[in-house]
Amino acid sequence: MQNIKKILENPEKFKQLVKQKNINLDIDELIKVYEERSQVMQDAENLRRERNQNTEEIKKIQGKPPQNLIDKGREIKESITAKENSLKELEERYKKMIYKTPQVVSDDTPIGPDESGNVEIRRWAPEGGDGADPKKNDFELKDHIELGESLGILDLERGVKTAGFRGYYLKNAGALMHMGLMMYGLKLIKEKGFETFVTPTIVKEEALWGSGHFPFDEENIYVVDSLKHTNEDDEAEGREKKFLVGTAEPSLLNYHRDEVLDESELPKRYAGYSQCYRSEIGGYGRDTKGIYRIHEFAKIEQVVITKNSYEESEKMHQEMLSYSEELLKSLKLPYRVIQLCTGDMGAGKYKMYDIETWMPSRDSFGETHSASNLGDWQTRRLNLRVKDKDGNKYFPHALNNTVVASPRILIAIWENYQNADGTITVPEVLREYVGIDVIG
C-alpha cells in the first residue's frame, strides 16, 4: 500500500508504475474517490458539530423546546446517517484501490512487460565456480519421476488417487531427504543470527491483506470451508473465514501487526518453517507432471524488518540472497540469479531476485528461491511502526527470502546427483538426515 500523499504529489509517476507493473488500477479514479471521501468526512464532521450546537441550545430552554429546534435536530440526524452510509461505501471503494497501489522500484530494476524482461545477474556451477555452466553427463539421464518411482522414494499414482491432481507421496529416503532439507535450512539460518519459528498455516483474512497476498494472489489461496460463517450461531461464537498460507511470510509479518517497535531492536531477523498451500489457478497446463508445480509443499522463509532506509534494506537484501546461494553451493547444485523486471515482480516489490536451479530433465533452470525488498509497502498495510530515539514514529522496511522449499528442490538434487546405474548419491550435507550415502 502506497502513501496517498505521494500519489497526490506525483500522480503521473504512479500512473507509469501501474502500467509497468501490469496493475488494474485507475490512479485518476483513486484520487477522485479519495477527494470525495475526504469531503464526505468533513461534511459529516460539520453536521456533528451542528448537532452538538443544536443540542446545547435545546438544553438552555426550560420546558418543552420549540418545534423548529426539534425538527432541526431530526434533519441533522438524518443527514448524518446519509453521510455515514455514503462514507461507508466510499471507504470500501477507497480500500480496494489504495491496497492495489504499487511500490516504487529501484533505479536498476529492468523495465519489461513480463518474464521476458528479466535479466540474469550471475550463475554458478560446482565444477567451475562463478560464471560456469552446468556439466553435461556422459550417460542417458532419467527425470525425477522415473528416478523417484524406480527407487521407491516417490509415488505419484497413489498421490493422485488420494489427493487429486498434483497429489504425491514422498517415501523412504525421499521423505527423509525432504525433512532433512528443512532441518538443514533451519540450522544454517539459525547460525546466521535469525530467530526460528514454526508458524501458523491457517490465518485470518487480515493477515493476507497485511502481507499483500490479498487482493493480488487471492485466487491461489485456499479457503478453509469448515470455518466459514454458516449461520448466526457460528458468527456469535466468533467463527470466521480462515485461509491456508502459501508461505510463512504472512504469519511472520503479522507477528508485529499494529505494534510500535523500538528502533534499537532493528533489524528483526526471523525465519519460519511452514507447510504451504497453493491452488495454482492459472498454472494448469504448465508443469503438470511430477513435483515441480504442486498444491502442497514445505518451506523455510526469511522475513527481516529494518529501518526505513533503502541503503540499509538493500544491504540486507543482498545478505539474505547470499544465504540461499550459500545453501545451494553447499548442496553443489548449479544455479543462476535472475533480477525480475517491473512486469514480473508484483505490485509491492521495490526490488526482486529469483534463484533458478539447474534441472537436467528440463534442460534448463527452474525457480527454487525468491528474494524481495518491499520497502514500507507491507508495514503500512500492517500498521507496523518503529519509534526512533527522538520519539518519532515511522513505517520500517520489510524483506523476505526463501531459504529452501521442498519438494521442488528435490528435482534438482535427484537429477544432478543421479548415477549411470540409476542410483542417486546423497549430497554430503544431507547424509546425516537421510542415513545413507547412496539411494539404490
Secondary structure, DSSP 4 states (H G I P E B T S, - for coil): ---HHHHHH-HHHHHHHHHHTT----HHHHHHHHHHHHHHHHHHHHHHHHHHHHHHHHHHSSSSPPHHHHHHHHHHHHHHHHHHHHHHHHHHHHHHHHTTPPPP--TTSPP-SSGGG-EEEEEEETTTEETPPPPPPSS----HHHHHHHTTSEEHHHHHHHH-TT--EE-HHHHHHHHHHHHHHHHHHHHTT-EEEE--SEEEHHHHHHHTHHHHTGGGSEEEGGGS--SHHHHHTT---EEE-SSSHHHHHGGGTT-EEEGGGPSEEEEEEEEEE---TT-TTSS-STTSS-SEEEEEEEEEEE-S-HHHHHHHHHHHHHHHHHHHHHTT--EEEEEPPGGGS-TT-SEEEEEEEEEGGGTEEEEEEEEEE-TTHHHHHHT-EEE-TTS-EE--EEEEEEEEEETHHHHHHHHHSB-TTS-EEPPGGGHHHH--SEE-
